[in-house]
């Protein structure tokens, strides 16, 4: 490909021509990642920051989406605080996925459903009429509930779908 250019000079006010040869070199470069991009994704705040930077959004825009303050987003992204469980549904909608994907036990399943619905352990215990310590024991794999309680929990989860 050839490009014909005119260059002005004091000696030649009309300009003189020269030919610049442009080679057909294609350089593909990837923009460097933002320095604020998390190196390792270890917390919910890291997931939020990664998604925000991928979408090129500011913290105040994410705060509006999740319906929290900008300082909440800053605190979560900097791992100063964990979000309240009531914010989990909006956070998961923003992320587009659930960051807690490893469901191995029945207790893990309870925790996953509970967090998707934004229900605290205490509130969930009240719903199924058990002690909140029982919920925590199930979630931490200390023991499994009686068959009647398993059926009650399963029924509740099916009802919420």
C-alpha positions in Angstrom: 0.0 0.0 0.0 1.4 3.4 -0.9 0.4 6.8 0.6 1.1 10.0 -1.2 1.7 12.9 1.2 2.5 16.6 0.6 4.7 18.3 3.1 5.0 22.1 3.4 8.4 23.7 3.8 9.6 27.4 3.8 11.6 26.7 0.6 8.8 25.1 -1.2 5.5 26.8 -0.1 3.4 24.6 -2.4 4.8 21.6 -0.7 6.8 18.8 -2.1 5.7 15.2 -2.4 7.2 12.1 -1.0 6.0 8.6 -0.9 5.6 6.7 2.3 5.5 3.0 2.1 3.2 1.4 4.7 3.7 -2.3 5.2 0.9 -4.6 5.9 2.0 -5.5 9.4 -0.9 -6.4 11.7 -0.2 -5.9 15.3 -2.7 -7.5 17.7 -2.4 -6.3 21.2 -4.5 -6.8 24.2 -5.1 -3.9 26.5 -3.6 -4.5 29.9 -6.1 -5.3 32.6 -7.0 -2.6 35.0 -4.6 -2.6 38.0 -7.6 -2.8 40.3 -8.6 -6.1 38.7 -8.5 -8.9 41.3 -5.5 -11.3 40.9 -7.3 -14.1 42.7 -11.0 -14.3 43.3 -11.4 -15.4 46.9 -14.4 -13.5 48.2 -17.8 -12.2 47.1 -16.2 -8.7 47.0 -13.7 -10.0 44.4 -16.5 -11.4 42.3 -18.3 -8.0 42.4 -15.2 -6.0 41.5 -14.3 -8.4 38.6 -17.8 -8.1 37.2 -17.9 -4.3 37.6 -14.6 -3.9 35.8 -15.6 -6.3 33.1 -18.7 -4.2 32.5 -16.7 -0.9 32.8 -19.0 0.4 35.5 -18.3 2.7 38.4 -19.0 1.8 42.0 -21.9 4.2 42.2 -23.5 2.6 39.1 -23.2 -0.9 40.7 -24.6 0.5 44.0 -27.7 1.8 42.1 -28.2 -1.7 40.5 -27.9 -3.6 43.8 -29.7 -0.8 45.7 -27.0 -0.1 48.3 -24.7 2.9 48.9 -21.5 3.4 47.0 -19.6 2.9 50.3 -21.1 -0.6 50.6 -19.6 -1.5 47.2 -16.3 -0.1 48.2 -16.3 -2.0 51.5 -17.3 -5.3 49.8 -14.7 -4.9 47.1 -11.9 -4.1 49.6 -13.0 -7.1 51.8 -13.7 -4.9 54.7 -17.3 -6.2 55.2 -19.3 -9.1 53.8 -22.7 -8.2 52.3 -25.8 -8.9 54.3 -27.7 -12.0 53.2 -30.6 -9.9 52.2 -28.5 -8.4 49.4 -27.4 -11.8 48.0 -30.3 -12.1 45.5 -29.5 -8.7 43.9 -25.8 -9.4 44.0 -26.3 -12.7 42.2 -28.5 -11.1 39.6 -25.8 -8.5 39.0 -23.1 -11.2 38.8 -25.2 -13.4 36.5 -24.2 -16.5 38.4 -23.9 -17.9 41.9 -20.3 -17.7 43.3 -21.1 -20.6 45.6 -21.3 -23.5 43.2 -20.0 -26.4 45.3 -23.0 -28.2 46.6 -21.8 -31.5 48.1 -24.1 -32.1 51.0 -27.6 -31.5 52.1 -26.4 -28.8 54.4 -24.7 -27.0 51.4 -27.9 -27.2 49.5 -29.8 -25.5 52.4 -27.2 -22.8 52.6 -27.4 -22.2 48.8 -31.2 -22.0 48.7 -31.2 -19.8 51.7 -28.7 -17.3 50.3 -30.4 -17.3 46.9 -33.6 -16.2 48.6 -31.8 -13.7 50.8 -33.0 -15.4 54.0 -30.9 -15.4 57.2 -30.3 -18.5 59.2 -32.5 -17.2 62.0 -35.4 -16.3 59.6 -35.2 -19.7 57.9 -35.3 -21.5 61.2 -38.4 -19.6 62.1 -40.0 -20.5 58.8 -39.5 -24.2 59.3 -40.0 -24.1 63.1 -36.6 -25.2 64.3 -33.8 -23.6 66.3 -31.3 -21.6 64.3 -28.5 -23.7 65.8 -30.0 -26.7 64.1 -29.8 -25.0 60.7 -26.1 -24.1 61.4 -25.4 -27.7 62.4 -26.9 -29.0 59.2 -25.1 -26.5 57.1 -21.8 -27.3 58.8 -22.3 -31.0 58.3 -22.5 -31.8 62.0 -25.7 -33.8 61.6 -28.6 -34.3 59.3 -32.2 -33.5 60.3 -35.0 -36.0 60.8 -36.9 -37.2 57.8 -40.0 -35.1 58.6 -37.9 -32.0 58.7 -36.1 -32.9 55.5 -39.5 -33.2 53.8 -40.7 -29.9 55.3 -37.5 -28.1 54.0 -37.9 -29.7 50.6 -41.5 -28.6 50.4 -40.6 -25.1 51.3 -37.9 -24.9 48.6 -40.3 -26.3 46.0 -42.9 -23.7 47.0 -40.5 -20.9 46.5 -39.6 -21.8 42.9 
